[in-house]
Amino acid sequence: MENTFPTVVQQTCSWSKVMLMMQNHQGFWNHQDFHEGSLLAQQTFNAKPSDIFICSSPKTGTTWLKALAFAIITRQQFNQSTSPLLTTVPHECIPYLEKDLEQIKQNQNNTSFPLVSTHLPYTLLPNSIIASNCKIVYIYRNIKDVIVSYYNFVRKAFNIPLEDAPFEEAFNEFYQGISWYGPYWDHILGYWKASQERADGQILFLKYEDMKSDITSNVKRLAEFIGHPFSIQEERAGVIDDIIKLCSFENLSNLEVNKSGKHRPDTPVAIENRHYFRKAKDGDWKKYFTDEMVVKIDELVDEKLSGTGLVLK
Ligand code: A3P
């Protein structure tokens, strides 16, 4: 998630103190610092039909998806050794609706770069995005791994010592729907229902776990959907494999910029890029969840998603 946290909370903090800074807006929770940007985007942003939105709930694989979409769209301009992804965290390669409105407007004027990212839930997207039938790529992930990823990210971003952030507390908050842009299940369902109801095929759903198990097909789907399909010649020349390698966790997490750089370094409080790259493993939740938590979250997911056709466990 994009971050500009006030200096005060970057000092040592506790989980509960950070959670006190959450507020609910039209059914979704967020850290208070993100309301202004979200509202401004909702009220003033004018989408163009050619804009393409990378949408997600935090900790579902946004960084990976951004890197892939950027690499696909810019592959004629850059190669494996000149890509900005080698020197810039993926979050800075694609402007963020809630923070980078000016940059997005400039891109729209030049029509050079159609990608925009956002964590906004579907129902809170600026109306012009829906009215313009903009393409939307949505990524989602197993809820248990999202909870663990979110817990670790918030803890590090806010400098919360382990003893002040029991996982159980984080689990209980998340379970009640209180997380950045949460409830997580409502975030997914908003996009999912829209994709089922809209007949225009303008929403592509990607699942983190599917991307891990079959990255090649998913990269091809993504490229086709965003209007930059690979030619047979490119496929034979290994362009798809090159993009997959460039955007892999192993490659990105070992780049100097992502080990020691900061995102939005000119803001009062920047986030260290390394926090966007943790383990990237499926099933890390098993080290954190008790049996009781597993039952609780499975029951919740069954209740929320039953009959929707979505699988989230
Ligand atoms: P973990 O915390 O489970 O390791 P987001 O980008 O939406 O914030 O999601 C962060 C999660 O994606 C983290 O998961 C992170 O490690 C993982 N991730 C980051 N870059 C990745 C990549 N290139 N490939 C796969 N997973 C990646």
Residues whose N, C-alpha, C, O or C-beta is under 5 A from the ligand:
A	BS01	A3P	M1 S57 P58 K59 T60 G61 T62 T63 W64 D145 S149 C247 S248 F249 L252 Y276 F277 R278 K279 A280 K281
